[in-house]
């Protein structure tokens, strides 16, 4: 899709309006090296149209964590850590546009603690258009967040043998709907899901990836089942054929026991996201795969984004299809379809029901 600079700027104006950027506020755009300069230009022009004071914080060093397209995809370690003046400039802003991927880093938490709201924008422009956020989607995601926040347990299953239970309450719920208008809040354009974490020693059971489930950062569909045995919040065994061998070797390469911790758990709610999209377009972080409607997003590794102490750089996200998810034994997702009326996308018919 060929998108002109003016069209991209107009799209950014709409996104910044959802973020409630106002005249007189300060908006900073963070980039690294020559990456995403077209995004910076569009955002800066959009901010000026809305009357904001804008600045571009451009770091000289390029990290390999931007999209995982080359090098080992790591999280939590960024070149911003060694640049205090740049960090202070970002902390002074009202809104920070992150094109570098600060998530899981101490620097992002410091910016949020200063009151700046942060919007991560690194996906391909086509994906930004296809999954553009709406206020209606925000309402559904936030309602899901209320349900998740009240629950004491989360359990999910699938027909391949998954049966795992998370003890909840130790960590807050994080909602992602694609924009942020609240001081100190982070979001990712595009998105459309919610999650929390189980107690550090409160996740037990078995998770079995089925063929067709997605493994990030590999950006691949599982071809054979991968079985994770989890005890007291930690993976103690990984079994299966080639895909399991790849996961085992990847996690071992970090030489970090924290890599085997269980991170966030939640479900996807974006009816515009397509599970199959990665088959023809694997660019970016893969928000189609992470956000598609009715997936259960099982994750391992770091949990400091919601206040945990696991700071490993090894992060694996696994959106799973056709699962059933329960909160305090009440069904939320059944065989990949959301069954709570207030959470359903109006007019959306799941693929399996067509």
Secondary structure, DSSP 4 states (H G I P E B T S, - for coil): ----HHHHHHHHHHHHHHTT--TT-EEEEEEETTTTHHHHHHHHHHHHHTT-EEEEEEESPPPTTTTSSSS----S--GGGG-HHHHHHHHT-SEEEESS--TT-HHHHHHHHTT-EEEE--S-HHHHHHT---HHHHHHHHHHHHHHHH-SEEEEE-TTS-EEEEE-SSS--EEE-S---STT-EEESS--EEEEE--TT-EEEEEEEPTT-EEBTTTEE-SS-EEEEEETTEEEEEEESHHHHHHHHHHHTT--GGGGBEEEEEEE-BTT--GGGGGT---SS-HHHHHBTT-EEEEES--GGGT-S---S--EEEEESS-EEEETTEEEEETTEE--GGGSPTT---GGG-
